Each structure stands twice: as C-alpha cells, then as structure tokens.
Amino acid sequence: MIKVNSTIKMNLPKIRELTDAQTLALAMTAEALHTEVVQAQVFPRDTGKLQNESTFVDCSQIRQGRVSLVSTEPYARRLYFHPEYRFQTRENPHAKGEWYEDWIPPNGPASDFAPEAFKKFYKRLTKV
C-alpha cells in the first residue's frame, strides 16, 4: 500500500485579484457590446434617445456573473419584438427590430464578439 500526503497552499490574494479581474472584464465586455451595437447602427432611431441615453449597462448583479443591457424607454420592448415594423433608416441605415440578434449565439454573425472581448479584457487585466 502506498501512502501519499499533500499540502495545498492557496494564494488567496492572487485568487481575489483574478476574481476581481473577471468582474471588471465582464463590465467592460458589456460596455463594448453596447458600443458595438450603437456603431452597427441597428437601433431604431429618431432622436437617438433610445440608443444613447436610455440604454445602459446594468451591473447590479455583476457579483453573480451577470450584466444586462437595459433600455428604459417604454416603447423599446414593442420595437424590439416587432421586426415586421418598417423602421426609417435615415439616422441609422440598418435599423431593425431584434437589434441584438446578430450578437446572440449560436447563429448570430457576430456571436463571438462578447466571448472574444471578454478574453481580451481579462488577459489585459491579468497579464496572463
């Protein structure tokens, strides 16, 4: 019979640093996604209020690993879930309903944007 002993020493400050980097990278990824969607000019736009002032990153659940892009305008839900509407394209030439669909896995053409952005931010923050 072989007897084995092992000792594990946890580097708690380093673990905390990596955990904090994950949290910050998540917030940065959400901000980058919001910027990406605005620059893609897919938000229905008349005055720009929906995409600029009324849509923001909600980090209230970030410690649980969750952030959200939130639009506070009451009409945002109606516009989002009705892609059959004919949106004017003078301000945003690619305006449409379901404007986040291009970034949602697995079928969105830009569905790798968030995971890749997170990796980039995490590597930058941790120097790993």
KEKOLLO-84562 format. One line per 8 residues: their letters; for each residue x, y, z of N, C-alpha, C. Coordinates in steps of 0.2 Angstrom, whole numbers, always signed. Layout:
BEGIN
A) X:Y:Z:X:Y:Z:X:Y:Z  ...
***
This chain:
BEGIN
MIKVNSTI) +4:-6:+0:+0:+0:+0:+4:+6:+0  +3:+11:-4:+6:+17:-5:+3:+23:-1  +6:+26:+3:+3:+32:+7:+6:+38:+4  +1:+43:+3:+3:+49:+0:+0:+55:+4  +4:+60:+5:+2:+66:+9:+3:+72:+4  -1:+77:+4:-1:+83:+0:-3:+89:+4  +0:+94:+3:-1:+101:+6:-3:+105:+0  -8:+109:+1:-11:+114:-4:-10:+121:+0
KMNLPKIR) -7:+125:-3:-7:+132:-1:-10:+137:-6  -15:+140:-3:-19:+144:-8:-17:+151:-8  -16:+154:-13:-13:+161:-14:-20:+165:-14  -23:+166:-9:-29:+170:-8:-29:+177:-11  -24:+181:-10:-23:+187:-14:-24:+187:-21  -20:+182:-24:-20:+181:-31:-27:+179:-34  -30:+174:-30:-37:+172:-32:-42:+178:-32  -41:+182:-27:-45:+188:-27:-44:+192:-32
ELTDAQTL) -38:+193:-34:-36:+198:-40:-39:+195:-46  -39:+188:-47:-41:+185:-53:-49:+186:-54  -52:+185:-48:-59:+186:-47:-62:+193:-49  -58:+198:-46:-60:+205:-47:-59:+206:-55  -54:+203:-58:-52:+205:-65:-58:+202:-69  -61:+196:-67:-66:+193:-71:-72:+198:-71  -74:+201:-65:-79:+205:-64:-78:+212:-68  -72:+214:-68:-71:+220:-72:-71:+219:-79
ALAMTAEA) -69:+213:-81:-69:+211:-88:-76:+210:-91  -80:+208:-86:-87:+207:-88:-91:+214:-89  -89:+218:-85:-92:+225:-86:-90:+228:-92  -83:+228:-93:-80:+231:-99:-83:+227:-106  -84:+221:-105:-87:+217:-111:-94:+220:-113  -98:+221:-108:-105:+224:-109:-105:+231:-112  -100:+235:-109:-99:+242:-112:-97:+241:-119  -93:+237:-121:-90:+236:-128:-96:+234:-132
LHTEVVQA) -100:+229:-130:-105:+227:-134:-110:+232:-135  -112:+236:-130:-116:+242:-131:-114:+246:-137  -107:+248:-136:-104:+252:-141:-104:+249:-148  -103:+243:-148:-103:+239:-155:-110:+239:-158  -115:+238:-154:-122:+238:-157:-124:+246:-159  -122:+251:-155:-123:+258:-157:-119:+259:-164  -113:+257:-164:-109:+258:-170:-112:+254:-176  -115:+249:-175:-118:+245:-181:-124:+248:-184
QVFPRDTG) -126:+253:-180:-132:+257:-182:-138:+253:-184  -140:+249:-179:-146:+244:-180:-151:+246:-175  -150:+251:-170:-156:+253:-166:-161:+257:-170  -167:+256:-169:-172:+261:-172:-170:+268:-170  -170:+273:-174:-168:+279:-171:-172:+285:-175  -174:+289:-170:-177:+295:-172:-173:+301:-169  -173:+301:-163:-170:+307:-159:-163:+304:-156  -162:+297:-156:-156:+295:-153:-157:+293:-146
KLQNESTF) -162:+295:-143:-163:+294:-135:-163:+287:-134  -166:+282:-137:-166:+275:-136:-159:+272:-135  -155:+273:-140:-148:+270:-141:-143:+274:-136  -144:+280:-135:-139:+284:-132:-140:+285:-124  -146:+288:-123:-147:+290:-116:-151:+285:-112  -155:+281:-115:-160:+276:-112:-158:+269:-112  -152:+268:-115:-149:+261:-115:-143:+261:-111  -142:+257:-106:-136:+257:-102:-134:+250:-100
VDCSQIRQ) -128:+249:-97:-126:+243:-94:-128:+243:-87  -132:+238:-85:-134:+237:-78:-130:+232:-75  -126:+234:-70:-121:+229:-67:-123:+227:-60  -129:+228:-58:-132:+227:-51:-131:+219:-49  -130:+215:-54:-129:+208:-52:-123:+205:-55  -118:+210:-55:-111:+208:-58:-108:+203:-53  -109:+203:-47:-106:+198:-42:-108:+191:-43  -114:+190:-46:-117:+184:-48:-115:+182:-55
GRVSLVST) -110:+186:-59:-108:+185:-65:-113:+187:-71  -117:+192:-69:-122:+194:-74:-123:+201:-75  -123:+203:-81:-124:+210:-83:-129:+211:-88  -132:+216:-89:-138:+217:-94:-137:+223:-97  -139:+223:-104:-140:+229:-107:-148:+231:-107  -149:+237:-104:-156:+239:-102:-158:+245:-106  -164:+245:-108:-167:+251:-112:-173:+253:-107  -173:+259:-105:-179:+261:-101:-184:+264:-104
EPYARRLY) -184:+265:-110:-190:+268:-114:-196:+263:-114  -202:+265:-113:-207:+261:-113:-209:+258:-120  -207:+261:-125:-208:+258:-132:-203:+254:-134  -197:+253:-131:-191:+249:-133:-194:+241:-134  -197:+239:-129:-200:+232:-130:-204:+231:-136  -208:+235:-137:-213:+235:-143:-209:+235:-150  -204:+239:-150:-200:+240:-156:-195:+234:-157  -193:+231:-151:-188:+226:-152:-191:+219:-154
FHPEYRFQ) -197:+218:-151:-201:+212:-153:-205:+212:-159  -205:+217:-163:-209:+218:-169:-204:+220:-175  -200:+215:-177:-196:+216:-183:-200:+217:-189  -206:+216:-189:-210:+217:-196:-212:+225:-197  -211:+229:-191:-211:+236:-192:-207:+238:-198  -209:+244:-201:-204:+247:-206:-201:+253:-203  -195:+252:-201:-191:+257:-197:-188:+262:-202  -188:+268:-201:-185:+273:-205:-177:+272:-204
TRENPHAK) -174:+273:-210:-167:+272:-210:-163:+278:-211  -165:+284:-210:-162:+290:-211:-156:+291:-206  -157:+290:-200:-152:+291:-195:-148:+285:-194  -151:+279:-194:-147:+273:-193:-149:+268:-199  -145:+267:-204:-146:+264:-210:-148:+257:-210  -146:+254:-204:-148:+246:-203:-153:+245:-198  -157:+250:-196:-162:+250:-191:-166:+244:-192  -168:+240:-186:-172:+235:-187:-175:+233:-180
GEWYEDWI) -179:+228:-180:-182:+225:-173:-177:+220:-172  -177:+217:-165:-172:+212:-163:-165:+214:-165  -163:+220:-163:-157:+223:-165:-151:+219:-161  -152:+215:-156:-146:+212:-153:-145:+205:-156  -149:+203:-161:-149:+196:-163:-142:+194:-166  -139:+199:-170:-133:+197:-173:-127:+195:-168  -128:+197:-162:-123:+196:-157:-125:+190:-152  -131:+187:-153:-133:+181:-149:-131:+174:-152
PPNGPASD) -127:+170:-148:-126:+164:-151:-132:+159:-151  -132:+154:-155:-126:+152:-159:-126:+154:-166  -132:+157:-169:-132:+159:-176:-131:+166:-178  -130:+171:-173:-128:+177:-175:-121:+178:-178  -121:+182:-183:-115:+183:-187:-109:+186:-183  -111:+189:-177:-106:+192:-173:-106:+189:-166  -109:+183:-166:-110:+180:-159:-103:+178:-155  -98:+179:-158:-91:+178:-155:-89:+184:-152
FAPEAFKK) -92:+190:-153:-90:+196:-151:-89:+196:-143  -94:+195:-139:-93:+195:-132:-88:+190:-129  -88:+184:-131:-83:+180:-128:-76:+182:-130  -75:+184:-136:-68:+187:-138:-66:+193:-134  -71:+198:-134:-70:+204:-130:-68:+202:-123  -72:+198:-120:-70:+196:-113:-63:+193:-112  -61:+189:-116:-55:+186:-116:-49:+191:-117  -50:+196:-121:-46:+201:-122:-45:+206:-116
FYKRLTKV) -51:+208:-113:-51:+212:-107:-47:+208:-101  -49:+202:-101:-47:+198:-95:-39:+197:-95  -37:+196:-101:-29:+195:-102:-26:+201:-101  -29:+207:-103:-26:+213:-102:-26:+215:-95  -31:+213:-91:-31:+215:-84:-27:+210:-80  -26:+204:-82:-22:+199:-78:-15:+198:-80  -14:+201:-86:-7:+200:-89:-6:+192:-90  -11:+188:-91:-10:+181:-92:-9:+179:-99
***
